[in-house]
């Protein structure tokens, strides 16, 4: 069946008497969204487990940052050190303070604290901002979502600077879109960084391609196993480069340690002038992989990341760069392969093999980071539907995305084989790195104002130091855009186009659903039978809407002569939180009078949650429905002078008491004051809850029993999943760009991405597709 509906984008809802009636008949789920009494707290790790995770993080997080000594000095002095040897000390001083200011101070001790309950990356920062300001461009949020225990946000005075910033962000849609594009740009640059990482390693192309295929083929084993495999290699690598650094400092030139004085940075620029400025593109490579450190937080706790960096990574890197500088000062013509020439002859080949392995393993940091940010983008409606696999039962943040994995492999191989000049690879790499850092800095400004509520002086200090370093690097790499720096820009532009068009199409689909939803007055006018034959069974109608009757339902009942005895409108939506606890997953509400047997169920997920491919979703949905009917019956027996709401968390004992082993509600031989007294709290009058609940009449109890028996009989008769098979088209009067975006790009993406029936694991024999065409 097919339906063609065209809506005007600028049409406003007419809030007349019909709108008021709809609001009365289809109330929002305020009553069903009570707070849990227990709050989620940061998980505590034992010392032994923390050491284990810190060890594993070396193989997953720090491979990229750790292999930078292979190519930094070559890209800084591509023609060798032809002038004053003190230039090497100046370059070393720049490296030392770049590592100190950006990875250590900014990321490890500041940005990592801005994680969203252990989730890192640009989208984690964006989700934090979405909870503190109404900037989410998909308006499917409701005030009941803010009552989730994981929906943590700060409050501030209306006259505070944070409140003014919040109002400034919310005032115009253009600012919200600009912020979203900024987040998408940062995300795309991280992906581009991941593609360029293996290309910059000094490995023969054929060997690199073979190893890359093996590396990406291992990703399905998960971060935990990959981390155990790669961590020993990276740990050995850091110990080797640190030890070689100490050896070279003692053998060649211990005076390089004076580079810890920042005065040598000033002298470096004074001597080299413009050449010193452009050489910053090479210095920048010493901090590549830093953004992956933040994005990989979902795989490891912050404390493990901090421990590994401060104890192992940071000191070993400083020793490695100082040792290379000492070697170069005495061997000015050997800058190209300074690292390998500085290795003592007795251990050259073992170090060479470890360096080759470490250079390939370096890709793991950005691969894992890409999986994390793709999952976050997918949940927030900014990426096409792809398969996401959780690879660890202990750590839910450890995931694997098969489709993205193979796309990354193809692009990595193409870049590795396509680049011939390592200097050009370095220029491309630096461009991606500095843009990601700038995006993070801009988002951190808003985080410090809205989330942390820092004093404006602290915000100014952080912003000034970060922008001073990063803008300096940005202007340096802009000189080299035509020398390879264009590559990450092209890669990021392609991903940005995909992500923004998908988000744009998703928003337009939601707007269509909102404009075309059916009036409750019209549904009531059909009567309890809905003007059709009500056949035994339950129909689950999937919709984007968390309120209102979707257009798909009216299209269905006007084309078919029958409808199921029970109709449940199911809305699966993702919220800007890292997770939604199982106890708060489902909200259930009755729509219309009881004899209509119509309900709404909203299933809420965080961006770390996974809609599992099993029968648990349907079972939990019906458990929540039966629980709702029982609690509703209890409240009906209470005094009419008070308003009641479902509040707090049902204890497991009370939940088990309300449901039997088959998930059916128990209505006899049970005292409601014992099982669920904590679940019913009067809003206006909190006194005598027990007496009020226990005063429920026999009539309401009998009605409850009858309805539960009716629901069980309908469930036994069969459950049918009704999904909208929609085709989105641009309106005829749309401009050229919108037609290209909707009719070609968005249509192609929807064609190749996963179907909703696959995501919801709907059996084909229980699936009913309703065809529609949306004109937006």
Phi, psi and omega in degrees: 000149188221140180226137180241118182230135180238131181238155176267125184299330185265002182289135179258151178291135179275104184272066178262208183295325179296322179296318178298318179297317178301317181297325180287324184276332182234076185290149172295167190270045179298318184291330185273357186244065178279159179281146171282149181281331179268138181256144177286131180242160180296132184291136179266136181248141175290162182299319181294317179294323179296318177296320179297315180292322177297321177296314179295326181297334178300319183282340184256321190263320194256007179297318181296309181296325185286336181268003179301325179302345180293332190222002185293309184292327177296317179286340176280321179236071183296336180257009182087172179269097186263345182251228183291129175301341178295344176299327179294321177296320178296317178296319178297321178297320176298319180295315182301312184281336173293315178296325182285315185283319187270291182295314187286297186284311185289307188275306186294321186253351179239298185297320180298335176287344180271017180292152178265084183053048177093355180261132182243178180103170183296325180288331175294319175296320180295320179295323175299316180294323180296332179280338182258351176210150182277076184241001178292125186280349173259105190278052178259015179276156178222156184298335177294334178296332181288349180271000175297145179294334179269357179272067185274131177209158181272156174244151181212161182291145184298335182265001181287165179294327178296319179295322178294320177297319179299312180295325179295320179292321187279346190294317186235141178296331180299321180291323177296316179294322179296320178294319178297316179298321177301316179296317180295322178298314178299318179297315181294326178291326175296319177297316177299322176300318180294328179287326183277341186305308182290337185290337186271351180286146183276078180226146176302137189303312183300316179295319181299318181296316180298315181293323179297319178299318178294320180298311181289333178288341180271352188296332183291347176287342176100160183296325184298309181289319179297321179298318178295327181284317186272334185302316179299323179296313183289321177298315177299322179298312181296318179296322179293312183291328175293316179294319178295324177299315178297319179300315182290325178297316180290325186279320190256301190201095179287348181291349179295343181293346176291351177295345176292348174274122183292351180296335180289340175292315178299315181294326180298312180290328180293322181283316191268339178062231182296324178298322177295323179294313181289337179290348179298337176299327176283320178300322182303330182294346179288345181243017175293146183092356181292319180293327176296329176303316180285319182293333182276009180298333180293340180272334183217152178289158182301317183299324178291319178298314182294318181297313182296321183289312186287329185270323187247302192294306186299307181296323180293323178294317179299317179294320181296314181292321179295322178294318177296320179298319178297320179295316183294324180299334178257354179220071190294340182267357183254039183285325186304313181239044185301321183297310184291325179288338181276355180283132175303140186301326184295336181239019186300308186290320174301318179293322179299317180294318179294321179297319178297315179295317181295324180296324178283318179298335180306332180294336186299324182300313183280335175295312179297320179297320179297317178302317183295313184285332175294318178299317179294317179296322179298316182292330182266015174075026183242015178207144179303153182293118178231162181285132177237127182244126173277123187261359181219134176280336182276321184238103186291343180285349181274109188229169178219130180243098188304312183300314180293326180301313182286328175296315178299319181299314181297315181293322178298316179295319180298316180291318180299317181282333185279326180279133178249332184254120183293332178297321177293323177298318179298320178297317179295317181299314182297322179300315180296318184296312186290327179292319177299318181295321178295318178298316179298319179299315180296321177290325180294330176301314179292323178298315182294328180279313188270323186265308181275341182054046179289155174295145186298335179292317177297320178297319180295320179296311180300315182295317183296313181295317182294311182291328178300314181287312188286322177292326176299314177294322181298312180296329179291317182284339178296333178292343186244020179299321181280358180250032180117343181292347180284341185299307179295332178294319179292315180298314180295322180296322179295313178293323178297319178299315180298313185291319183288320179295319178298316179295318179299315178295323178296318179296317181294323176297317180295320178297323177297314179301319181293317183287331187255010180294154189274143177289136177294330177298323178293319178296317179295327179295339178283341181086173182302332179275356182060024180070015184227179172273124179270107183268152180301142179131174180238130177254120176264108182263112181276136184212158176281342188277138173265357177206152181086162180265124186288157180296331180301328181290315179295323178295323180293310187284343176273352180246346179237146185275001185218156177215157184291157182296328178235131179240127178237120176274118185252124176241116176258114183226150178257141182248159179283053175229159184286330178201156172243120180303148182304323183293339182251010186297313190253137168244131181238139181214142176277142177248121178076188180296163183297323185287356174279337180052051178239135182225163172236138176230123177252119177259120187251137181228152170265172185286350175268343183285157179235128175285097192294147178272076176205183182274002183294327182300310182294320180296314180293326177299313181289326175300317179294323178295313180296321179297319179298315181298319180294314180294323178298319179296321178298317183290330179294334180277358182275171182298140181284350183280347182247153173257140184236152176218151173288130187220143171077188185256129169292128174294159181299326179294316180290325178294317178295329179291326180281340181236138176275186185297337181267007181083007181269146181284139179261128184241000182233163178056039184208134180270116182295336180289338179274319190280325189215029181297329180287347183270348183237112183232127179289136181284317184271319184233104184276009186272149171054049180296316183299315181295324182293314182294319183289351180273011179302138184280162179294330181296313180294325179295319179293321177298321179297316180299316181298317183290321179295319176296322178295317180295319179294319179294322178292322178294320178294331180289337177135149179241129179243132179262119183253113182242148177274121176263084191265146172242123183261129179230148175283146178294158184296328181272009179290155179285172186299317185293322179292321178297319178296316183295314186275310188285337185243300186290307182295320179297320179294317180296320179293329181289323185266346182275174185288143177285154178300325181296329177286317180298317180276359179056049181273124176297142183299327182287346180250012186256136175227113180267136178246113184282137177213154173239124179258130173253117185238000000 
